[in-house]
Amino acid sequence: MKTNWLKNFGVLALVAGFAVGCASTPEPEQPNEQQQQAAAAIASAQAAIEEAAAVGAEWRDAQAVLDQAKAAYDGGDYATAIELANQAEQMARDAIAAWQAAQQPEPEPEPAFGSYEVIVGDSLWKISGKSSVYGDPYRWPLIYKANKDQIKDADLIYPGQVFQYPLSPSQSEVDAAVQHAKTRGAWAVGPVEASDEAYLAR
């Protein structure tokens, strides 16, 4: 009898101990704020990578970096997980932006030259001074140099000739033209001035 009691007591104690153990098992900890931020960053990066993949703009390194972020998350290093996930998302966003830019049509190039048809009474000085050309008569050497194949003498041009003139000359080109215009001397039909030849040779 005594032996059976002890057995029964032992069984009850074991059961009671198990019950107490179950009752004292702590509940799973709730994710802290940083852990939640890391999970959100990973999810956002994954969505960006999938968006890039959908348009054929995958950046393979983005997924590799995100995998590192997930590994850091699993290891409890949430700060690193957030940093890596943000890097991965930025890679994917950059890839999408590059893809979108590539879809835009190339802008039409701006014309490099304007065009002017000579009329009776014109001179290079007058043409350059027109507001539709340069609005500055001292820039006439720019027109002269751009059309040296059909202007044999800067003092002599003909109605009907069509001249091209650079629309966006460099500042050094403008400076050289103005300097030549101011130092060339008086207009005179005849032999080509040596100063004109020197200017064209620059």
C-alpha positions in Angstrom: 0.0 0.0 0.0 2.7 2.4 0.9 4.6 1.7 -2.3 1.5 2.4 -4.4 0.9 5.7 -2.6 4.4 6.8 -3.3 4.0 5.9 -6.9 0.7 7.8 -7.2 2.3 10.8 -5.4 5.2 10.7 -7.7 2.9 10.6 -10.7 0.8 13.5 -9.4 4.0 15.6 -8.6 5.2 15.0 -12.2 1.9 16.0 -13.6 1.7 19.0 -11.4 5.2 20.0 -12.3 4.4 19.8 -16.0 1.3 21.9 -15.5 3.3 24.5 -13.6 5.9 24.5 -16.3 3.3 25.0 -19.0 1.7 27.8 -17.0 5.1 29.6 -16.5 6.2 29.3 -20.2 6.7 33.0 -21.3 4.7 34.2 -24.3 6.6 35.0 -27.5 8.1 38.5 -27.4 6.4 41.1 -29.6 8.7 42.6 -32.3 10.3 45.8 -31.2 10.2 49.1 -33.2 13.5 48.6 -34.9 12.6 45.0 -35.9 9.4 46.3 -37.4 11.2 49.0 -39.3 13.7 46.4 -40.6 10.8 44.1 -41.8 9.1 47.1 -43.5 12.3 48.1 -45.2 12.9 44.6 -46.5 9.3 44.4 -47.8 9.6 47.8 -49.5 12.9 46.8 -51.1 11.5 43.5 -52.4 8.5 45.4 -53.9 10.9 47.8 -55.7 13.0 44.9 -57.0 9.9 43.1 -58.3 8.8 46.4 -60.0 12.1 46.7 -61.7 12.0 43.1 -62.9 8.5 43.7 -64.3 9.8 46.3 -66.8 13.0 44.4 -67.5 15.2 46.7 -65.4 16.6 44.2 -63.0 19.8 45.2 -61.1 21.2 41.9 -60.0 23.2 43.4 -57.2 20.0 44.7 -55.6 18.7 41.2 -54.9 22.1 40.2 -53.5 22.1 43.2 -51.1 18.6 42.4 -50.1 19.5 38.8 -49.3 22.2 40.2 -47.0 19.6 42.4 -45.4 17.4 39.3 -44.8 20.3 37.4 -43.3 21.1 40.3 -40.9 17.4 40.4 -40.0 17.4 36.7 -39.2 20.5 37.2 -37.1 18.9 39.9 -35.1 21.0 42.8 -36.5 18.1 45.0 -37.4 20.1 48.2 -37.9 22.2 46.5 -40.6 19.1 44.9 -42.1 17.5 48.4 -42.5 20.6 49.9 -44.0 21.1 47.1 -46.5 17.4 47.0 -47.4 17.4 50.7 -48.1 20.5 50.3 -50.3 18.8 47.5 -52.3 15.6 49.6 -52.7 17.7 52.6 -54.0 19.4 50.3 -56.5 16.1 49.1 -57.8 14.6 52.6 -57.9 17.7 53.9 -59.8 17.4 51.1 -62.3 13.7 51.9 -62.9 14.5 55.6 -63.3 17.2 54.8 -65.9 14.8 52.5 -67.7 12.2 55.3 -67.8 14.7 57.8 -69.0 15.7 55.5 -71.8 12.0 55.3 -73.0 11.9 59.1 -73.6 12.4 60.2 -77.2 15.7 61.9 -77.9 15.2 65.7 -78.1 15.6 67.2 -81.5 19.1 68.8 -81.6 19.2 72.6 -81.8 20.3 73.9 -85.2 23.9 75.0 -85.1 23.5 77.6 -87.8 21.1 80.2 -88.8 20.5 81.2 -92.5 20.3 84.6 -94.1 19.7 85.6 -97.7 21.5 88.8 -98.8 19.4 91.6 -100.2 20.3 94.8 -102.1 22.1 97.2 -99.8 23.4 94.6 -97.4 26.9 94.4 -96.0 28.3 91.9 -93.5 28.2 94.8 -91.0 24.5 95.4 -91.6 23.6 91.7 -91.6 25.4 91.1 -88.3 23.7 94.1 -86.8 20.2 92.9 -87.6 18.2 91.7 -84.5 17.3 88.5 -86.3 21.0 87.7 -86.6 23.4 88.9 -83.9 22.1 92.4 -83.1 25.7 93.4 -83.0 27.5 94.6 -86.2 30.9 93.9 -84.7 30.3 90.2 -85.0 30.3 90.3 -88.8 33.6 88.3 -89.0 31.7 85.3 -87.6 29.6 85.3 -90.8 32.6 86.0 -92.9 34.5 83.0 -91.6 31.5 80.7 -91.7 31.0 81.5 -95.4 34.6 82.0 -96.6 34.0 79.5 -99.4 31.6 82.0 -101.1 32.9 85.3 -99.8 36.1 86.2 -101.6 36.2 89.8 -100.2 34.5 90.8 -97.0 33.8 94.1 -98.5 31.9 92.6 -101.5 28.8 90.4 -101.2 25.9 89.9 -103.6 22.1 89.9 -103.4 20.8 86.3 -103.4 23.7 84.8 -101.6 22.7 82.7 -98.7 24.9 82.8 -95.7 25.0 80.4 -92.7 26.0 81.9 -89.4 26.8 80.1 -86.1 24.0 80.5 -83.6 26.0 79.7 -80.5 29.6 80.8 -81.1 32.0 80.4 -78.1 33.0 83.4 -76.2 36.5 83.1 -77.5 35.2 83.1 -81.1 33.0 86.2 -80.4 36.0 88.0 -78.8 38.2 87.3 -81.8 35.5 88.4 -84.2 34.9 91.7 -82.4 38.6 92.3 -82.0 39.1 91.8 -85.7 36.1 94.0 -86.6 37.5 96.9 -84.4 41.0 96.7 -85.7 40.6 95.7 -89.4 40.4 99.2 -90.8 38.0 100.9 -93.3 35.8 99.0 -95.7 37.2 99.1 -99.2 36.4 97.0 -102.3 39.6 95.6 -103.8 42.3 93.2 -102.8 41.6 91.0 -99.8 43.0 92.7 -96.7 45.9 90.9 -95.1 44.2 91.2 -91.7 41.2 89.3 -93.1 43.4 86.5 -94.3 45.1 86.4 -90.9 41.7 86.2 -89.2 40.5 83.4 -91.5 43.7 81.4 -90.8 43.1 81.3 -87.0 
